[in-house]
């Protein structure tokens, strides 16, 4: 059980990533020298929760306060406060109510 975080991934504050998640690229490894200094992996903005086994692929952005469901495959930008599930991932709801990850409480934030 592991997490793969690609070289050019960016992860915001208060992000929860569960097991077997991949933040990967989609470009083939051909001409790897041409890919240096190029954004190839996802950006997770603040307060994102990524469920177990999800794959977020390519130089896309997951908007603030979004929830990515377990085993979802995300290949396109996700707007803020979105709930994304499925293969390919589709928006199924609004995350305005938020989500409290396991073992994280307001008391812990002090």
Buried (B, 14 or more C-beta within 10 A) or exposed (E): EEEEBBEBBEBEEEBBBBEBBBBBBEBEEEEEEEBEEEBBBBBBBBBBBBBEBBBBBBBBBBBBBBBBBBBBBBBEBBEBBBBBBEEEBEBEEEBEEEBEEEEEEEEEEE
